[in-house]
Amino acid sequence: MEYNGREGKIKAIAYWNKFSKLKKVCIISIGLFILGNISIFLGLAKGADIGSSLSRPYGANVWSVSNELVRAWTYAPTILGISLIIISIILITIALINWLKTE
C-alpha cells in the first residue's frame, strides 16, 4: 500500500481497524465453539457422574440418584453447548458477510 500523505494514512488506519475487528470476532467465535464442544462433552460423557455426585448427602455411603437429576445434568450442558456452537457459527457468518461487502 502506498503512502499518499494524509489520505493514505486514513486508508491504512481504516484497513487496520477492519482487520482488527474481524480478528476479534474470529477469536470470540472460536472460543464460543470450543466452549460449546466442551459443554457437549461434559453433558454426554460426565452428566450422570456429575448428577450422582451432587445428589450424595454429606457422609453417606449409600444413596439413590433420581433419573431427573441425571437427565438434567446430561441435557442441560448438551443444549447449552449446541446453542454456543450455533451462536458462534452465526457470529462468524455475519462478520464474514459484512467483511466481504466492504471489500
Buried (B, 14 or more C-beta within 10 A) or exposed (E): EEEEEEEEEEBBEEEEEBEEEBEEBBEBBEEBBEBBEEBBBBBBEBBBEBBBEEBEEEEEEEEEBEEEBBEBBBEEBBEBBBEBBEBBBEBBEEBBEBBEEEE
